[in-house]
């Protein structure tokens, strides 16, 4: 990190700010803050203005749609870049490294969906939301780990990051296959031409980002009009941006990833959180909280995630397909499995796709996601803190 020159006092303040903004905890802390702010606004005299503003139309789309379809396309672009980099040149570059987070991610998607369907099976209209508890929010989860600092081994942070990346890949596949309807074939054909152009740019060894971004913008428009969710255009664009064009050139993928990361972490995700987390709580009762939809989502995140991630991981270890992350205890590993139940961003996003035309179900979805994510974060944090305190107590006794 660069250090500012000049008087000691300004340099110290700038260094602290940069340290905070560069930390894994920062985006999670900001996301927590805007979530609380959204809940406050949605339950204040500003509520009518808040919900009205989200539905103001600009160029044919509401503000909420611009956020969920356009800004989130940039989020998915960053996710796609991270997936490609990790698979080609990172923590997921070999099968041995993919094995444990891959098995854990699979269990962490299947079991929550199963729990949700069991709880909501009596109401067929709710089954479309089966994928809502199947995702992990990387910013929140890593934020909690970062707050715990050195109490959590670095291997567990790497495991959680790899799991979340594979989890995001699974969510992308789910969105593509299960939340696409009413295809517009001419627009789909135009999108295919854009994809072919992006592949051609990659094959020709073009390293300038401008041609990729211009073609990607056209791709986003055609995908938006095709019936496929527009955010998937960001993933397709990411997969065509070169990682290692040649030894002399700066990696276009790394350049774009570094440029996007702060905007996504500190602007796009907080804006999405503020726009989607607001839910009126005035009429919330125990009966509504325990109704099938919010209960299915909450239990999917709290119970399904920990059973899927921890259970499938321990099975893989038992079968000698993988090892527990280095210097991590089973209890610490279980604590991280609990943190995987924080599904905030992607869960809200999938919920918006599943129940876009039924506002009352979307409100129930938000309640389930918020409750399940909060309880998972609290339980995981307590397990990890309690484990560390016990280890320190044993160490003190041995001295």
C-alpha positions in Angstrom: 0.0 0.0 0.0 1.3 3.4 -0.9 1.9 5.9 2.0 1.2 9.6 1.7 4.0 12.0 2.2 3.8 15.0 4.5 2.9 15.6 8.1 2.5 12.6 10.3 -1.1 13.3 11.4 -2.7 13.4 7.9 -0.7 10.4 6.8 -2.0 8.4 9.8 -5.6 9.3 9.1 -5.3 8.4 5.4 -3.6 5.1 6.2 -6.4 4.1 8.6 -9.1 5.0 6.0 -7.3 3.0 3.3 -6.9 0.1 5.7 -10.6 0.1 6.5 -11.7 0.4 2.8 -9.3 -2.3 1.8 -10.3 -4.8 4.4 -12.6 -7.7 3.9 -14.8 -6.4 6.7 -15.5 -3.0 5.1 -18.0 -4.0 2.5 -19.8 -6.3 5.0 -20.0 -3.6 7.6 -21.3 -1.1 5.0 -23.9 -3.7 3.8 -25.0 -4.3 7.4 -25.4 -0.5 7.8 -27.5 0.1 4.7 -29.7 -2.9 5.6 -30.5 -1.4 9.0 -31.0 2.0 7.3 -33.4 0.5 4.7 -35.5 -1.2 7.5 -35.6 2.1 9.4 -36.7 4.1 6.3 -39.3 1.5 5.3 -40.9 1.8 8.8 -40.7 5.6 9.1 -42.7 8.5 7.7 -40.4 8.3 4.7 -41.7 4.9 3.8 -44.1 6.1 1.1 -41.4 8.2 -0.6 -39.0 5.3 -0.4 -41.2 2.8 -2.1 -42.5 5.3 -4.6 -39.0 6.3 -5.6 -38.1 2.7 -6.4 -40.9 2.5 -8.9 -40.3 5.7 -10.8 -39.7 4.8 -14.4 -36.6 6.1 -16.3 -36.1 5.1 -20.0 -38.7 2.3 -19.7 -37.4 0.7 -16.5 -38.2 1.5 -12.9 -35.4 2.6 -10.6 -35.6 -0.8 -8.9 -35.2 -2.6 -12.2 -32.2 -0.4 -13.1 -30.6 -1.4 -9.9 -31.5 -5.1 -10.1 -30.9 -5.5 -13.9 -28.2 -3.0 -14.8 -26.1 -2.3 -11.7 -26.2 -5.9 -10.6 -25.0 -6.9 -14.1 -21.7 -5.2 -13.0 -21.8 -7.3 -9.8 -22.2 -10.4 -11.9 -19.4 -9.2 -14.2 -17.1 -9.0 -11.1 -18.3 -12.4 -9.9 -17.6 -13.9 -13.4 -14.1 -12.4 -13.4 -13.3 -13.8 -10.0 -14.6 -17.3 -11.0 -12.5 -17.3 -14.2 -9.3 -16.1 -12.3 -9.7 -18.6 -9.5 -10.3 -21.5 -11.9 -7.4 -20.6 -14.2 -4.8 -19.1 -11.8 -6.1 -19.2 -8.2 -7.4 -21.3 -5.3 -9.6 -23.4 -7.6 -7.0 -24.0 -10.3 -6.6 -27.7 -9.5 -9.1 -30.5 -8.8 -7.6 -31.1 -5.4 -8.2 -27.5 -4.4 -11.7 -27.6 -5.8 -12.7 -30.8 -4.0 -13.6 -29.7 -0.5 -15.2 -26.3 -1.3 -16.9 -27.9 -4.3 -18.5 -30.7 -2.3 -19.4 -28.2 0.5 -21.0 -25.8 -2.0 -23.0 -28.6 -3.6 -24.3 -29.7 -0.2 -24.9 -26.1 0.7 -27.2 -25.6 -2.3 -29.1 -29.0 -2.3 -30.0 -29.3 1.4 -31.3 -25.7 1.8 -33.5 -26.1 -1.3 -34.8 -29.4 0.1 -35.6 -27.9 3.5 -37.4 -25.0 1.8 -39.5 -27.4 -0.3 -40.4 -29.5 2.7 -41.7 -26.5 4.6 -43.6 -24.9 1.6 -44.8 -28.1 -0.2 -48.4 -27.6 0.8 -48.5 -24.3 -1.3 -47.5 -24.9 -5.0 -47.3 -21.1 -5.6 -44.3 -20.9 -3.2 -42.2 -23.7 -4.8 -40.7 -21.2 -7.3 -38.6 -19.8 -4.5 -36.7 -23.1 -3.8 -33.4 -21.5 -4.7 -33.6 -18.5 -2.4 -31.8 -20.1 0.6 -29.2 -21.8 -1.7 -26.7 -18.9 -1.9 -24.1 -17.5 0.5 -23.3 -13.7 0.7 -19.5 -13.4 0.4 -19.4 -9.8 1.7 -21.3 -10.5 4.9 -19.7 -13.9 5.6 -16.1 -12.7 5.1 -17.0 -9.5 6.9 -17.8 -11.5 10.0 -14.6 -13.6 9.7 -12.5 -10.4 9.2 -14.0 -8.9 12.3 -12.8 -12.0 14.2 -9.3 -11.3 12.9 -6.6 -13.8 13.7 -8.9 -15.9 15.8 -9.9 -17.7 12.6 -7.1 -19.5 10.6 -6.4 -18.1 7.1 -7.2 -21.5 5.6 -10.8 -21.1 6.7 -11.1 -17.7 5.0 -9.6 -19.2 1.8 -12.1 -22.1 2.1 -15.0 -19.8 2.6 -14.0 -17.6 -0.4 -13.6 -20.6 -2.6 -17.0 -22.0 -1.5 -18.7 -18.7 -2.1 -17.3 -18.4 -5.6 -18.5 -21.9 -6.5 -21.8 -21.1 -4.7 -22.1 -18.0 -7.0 -21.4 -20.2 -10.0 -24.2 -22.5 -9.0 -26.5 -19.5 -8.5 -25.7 -18.3 -12.0 -26.6 -21.7 -13.5 -29.8 -21.8 -11.5 -30.8 -18.3 -12.7 -30.0 -19.2 -16.3 -32.0 -22.4 -16.3 -34.9 -21.9 -13.8 -35.6 -18.2 -13.9 -35.8 -17.6 -17.6 -39.1 -17.4 -19.5 -40.8 -16.0 -22.6 -37.7 -16.0 -24.9 -37.5 -13.4 -27.7 -35.7 -15.3 -30.4 -34.6 -12.3 -32.6 -33.1 -10.6 -29.5 -31.5 -13.9 -28.4 -29.9 -14.1 -31.9 -28.5 -10.6 -31.6 -27.1 -11.6 -28.2 -25.5 -14.6 -29.7 -23.8 -12.4 -32.3 -22.4 -10.3 -29.5 -21.1 -13.4 -27.7 -19.4 -14.5 -31.0 -17.8 -11.1 -31.3 -16.5 -11.2 -27.7 -15.0 -14.7 -28.4 -13.4 -13.3 -31.6 -11.8 -10.5 -29.7 -10.4 -13.0 -27.2 -9.1 -15.3 -30.0 -7.5 -12.3 -31.8 -5.6 -11.4 -28.7 -7.2 -8.0 -28.2 -6.0 -6.6 -24.8 -7.7 -3.2 -24.8 -10.8 -3.3 -22.6 -12.9 -0.8 -24.6 -14.0 -3.2 -27.4 -15.0 -5.8 -24.7 -17.0 -3.3 -22.7 -18.8 -1.7 -25.7 -19.7 -5.2 -27.0 -20.7 -6.2 -23.5 -23.0 -3.2 -23.2 -24.8 -4.2 -26.4 -24.9 -7.8 -25.1 -26.6 -6.6 -21.9 -29.3 -4.7 -23.9 -30.1 -7.7 -26.1 -30.1 -10.1 -23.2 -32.4 -7.7 -21.3 -34.9 -7.9 -24.2 -34.5 -11.6 -24.9 -36.2 -12.9 -21.8 -33.0 -14.2 -20.1 -32.1 -12.2 -17.0 -29.9 -9.3 -18.0 -27.3 -9.9 -15.3 -26.1 -13.1 -17.0 -24.6 -10.8 -19.7 -22.1 -9.7 -17.1 -21.0 -13.3 -16.6 -20.6 -14.0 -20.3 -18.6 -10.9 -20.8 -16.3 -11.8 -17.9 -15.6 -15.3 -19.3 -14.3 -13.7 -22.6 -12.0 -11.1 -21.1 -8.4 -12.4 -21.4 -6.5 -13.3 -18.2 -3.0 -14.0 -19.7 -2.8 -12.5 -23.2 1.0 -12.5 -23.4 3.9 -12.1 -21.1 4.4 -8.4 -21.9 0.8 -7.2 -21.6 -1.0 -6.3 -18.4 -3.8 -8.7 -17.8 -7.1 -7.2 -19.0 -9.0 -9.4 -16.6 -7.0 -8.3 -13.5 -7.2 -4.6 -14.6 -11.0 -4.8 -15.0 -11.4 -6.7 -11.7 -9.4 -4.2 -9.8 -11.3 -1.3 -11.3 -14.7 -2.8 -10.5 -14.0 -4.2 -7.1 -14.3 -1.0 -5.0 -17.4 0.2 -7.0 -19.2 -3.1 -6.5 -18.2 -3.4 -2.9 -18.8 0.2 -1.7 -21.5 1.4 -4.1 -23.4 -1.2 -6.1 -24.0 -3.8 -3.4 -24.9 -1.2 -0.8 -27.4 0.4 -3.3 -28.8 -3.0 -4.0 -29.1 -3.7 -0.3 -30.8 -0.4 0.5 -33.3 -0.8 -2.4 -34.2 -4.4 -1.6 -33.9 -4.8 2.2 -36.6 -2.4 3.1 -39.7 -4.2 4.4 -42.6 -2.8 6.5 -42.6 -4.5 9.9 -45.7 -2.8 11.3 -48.0 -5.7 10.6 -45.4 -8.4 11.4 -46.9 -11.0 13.8 -45.6 -14.4 15.0 -48.1 -16.1 12.6 -46.8 -14.2 9.6 -43.2 -14.8 10.7 -43.9 -18.6 11.0 -45.8 -18.8 7.7 -44.4 -21.2 5.2 -42.5 -18.8 2.9 -40.4 -16.9 5.5 -40.0 -20.0 7.7 -38.9 -22.1 4.7 -36.3 -19.5 3.7 -35.0 -18.9 7.3 -34.8 -22.7 8.1 -33.1 -23.3 4.7 -30.4 -20.8 5.6 -30.0 -21.6 9.3 -30.5 -25.4 9.2 -30.0 -26.4 5.5 -26.8 -24.5 5.0 -25.0 -25.8 8.0 -26.2 -29.4 7.4 -25.3 -29.2 3.7 -21.9 -27.5 4.1 -20.7 -29.2 7.2 -22.3 -32.6 6.6 -21.1 -32.9 3.0 -17.6 -31.7 4.0 -17.3 -34.2 6.9 -18.5 -37.0 4.5 -15.8 -35.9 2.0 -13.1 -36.0 4.8 -14.4 -39.4 6.1 -14.1 -40.8 2.6 -10.6 -39.3 2.3 -11.7 -37.2 -0.7 -10.5 -34.0 1.1 -8.9 -32.7 4.3 -10.1 -30.2 6.8 -8.4 -26.8 6.2 -5.0 -26.5 7.8 -4.7 -25.4 11.5 -8.5 -25.4 11.8 -10.5 -27.4 14.4 -13.7 -29.2 13.6 -15.6 -26.7 15.8 -14.1 -23.7 13.9 -15.0 -25.4 10.6 -18.6 -25.8 11.9 -18.7 -22.1 12.8 -17.8 -21.2 9.2 -20.5 -23.6 8.0 -23.0 -21.6 10.0 -21.7 -18.4 8.4 -22.6 -19.9 5.1 -26.2 -19.4 6.0 -25.8 -15.6 5.5 -27.6 -15.4 2.1 -28.4 -11.8 1.9 -27.5 -10.4 -1.5 -27.9 -13.4 -3.8 -30.9 -14.7 -1.8 -32.7 -11.3 -2.1 -31.8 -11.3 -5.8 -33.2 -14.7 -6.5 -36.3 -13.9 -4.4 -36.9 -10.8 -6.6 -36.8 -13.1 -9.7 -39.0 -15.7 -8.1 -41.8 -13.4 -6.8 -41.3 -10.2 -8.9 -45.0 -10.1 -9.7 -46.3 -10.8 -6.2 -45.2 -8.0 -3.8 -46.7 -9.6 -0.7 -44.6 -12.7 -1.3 -41.5 -10.5 -1.8 -42.1 -8.9 1.6 -42.3 -12.3 3.2 -39.1 -13.3 1.3 -37.2 -10.4 2.7 -38.3 -11.2 6.2 -37.1 -14.8 5.8 -33.8 -13.8 4.3 -33.1 -11.2 7.0 -34.1 -13.5 9.8 -32.1 -16.5 8.5 -29.0 -14.4 7.6 -29.0 -12.7 11.0 -29.4 -15.8 13.0 -26.7 -17.7 10.9 -24.3 -14.8 11.4 -24.9 -14.6 15.1 -24.6 -18.4 15.6 -21.4 -18.6 13.6 -19.9 -15.7 15.3 -20.7 -17.1 18.8 -19.2 -20.5 17.9 -16.0 -19.0 16.6 -15.6 -16.6 19.5 -16.4 -19.4 22.1 -13.9 -21.7 20.4 -11.2 -19.1 20.5 -11.9 -18.2 24.1 -11.6 -21.9 25.1 -8.3 -22.2 23.3 -7.0 -19.1 25.1 -8.1 -20.5 28.4 -6.3 -23.8 27.8 -3.2 -22.0 26.7 -3.3 -19.9 29.9 -3.7 -23.0 32.1 -0.7 -24.7 30.4 1.4 -21.6 31.2 
